[in-house]
């Protein structure tokens, strides 16, 4: 094989290597773009799931708070009713006490 043929074969091999390298680089870029796109899609999917779960947890917590609030209000209303009843029961005693103190003050 002559020197020219050898050089030609080297150039062809270099060209094939360069072409293979460029093809590999293109494939790499495509793979990176696909991976980034898939990562963004996954991120969107998980963000949507997280937001949905957040809404579910929040709704459940709000329901529990409403139940507890209603329970506390009912207990407070009962207690207020008992206090009012005791107050009404003691009105006569309170009037008598005030009158006796007033009479005592007038007589003094």
C-alpha angles and dihedrals in degrees: 000000000000128000091251092052091049092050090048091051090048090051091048091049090048090049091050090048091049091048091048090048092050091047090049090050091051091049089049091052091048091048091049092049091049092047091050091048092049091047090052091048090050090048091051091047094050092043089054091048091049092049091049091049090047090053091049093049091045092050091049091049092048090051091050091048091050091051092048091046091051091048092050092047091051091050091048091049090051091050091047089051091052091049092049090049092050090047092052090047091053097045093096091048091048092050091050091048093050092046093049091050090047091049090047090051092048093049094047 
